[in-house]
């Protein structure tokens, strides 16, 4: 269903990248960041057949990518719950906490998705 999950900082640094299916190129983070910097970018958009669904939380972009038809509401709800779970485990959801506990976050992602 979902091909990738990644978290970017507002500067475009990739903090986490989890590739579930391997069907999308690794430069999707750069493609996403270039597009999201444009004014009034919607939460769901498509670039070259890849759908990007994102949520901005605490200055971080939580992003899901897919190449199949997925309900955007389901994807946004999943991103919301992922952010809530990470915040519950780390105490706070920010760049520093993710860098210190990235192995825990990867394990949580494996359990969630």
URDAJO-V12797 format. One record per helix or strand of 2 or more residues. SS is the DSSP state (~ for helix, > for strand). FROM is the first residue (numbers start at 0). LEN is the number of residues. If there is no record, write none. Layout:
# URDAJO-V12797
SS,FROM,LEN ; SS,FROM,LEN
This chain:
# URDAJO-V12797
>,3,6 ; >,13,6 ; ~,27,9 ; >,43,4 ; >,49,8 ; >,59,7 ; ~,71,19 ; ~,94,6 ; ~,101,11
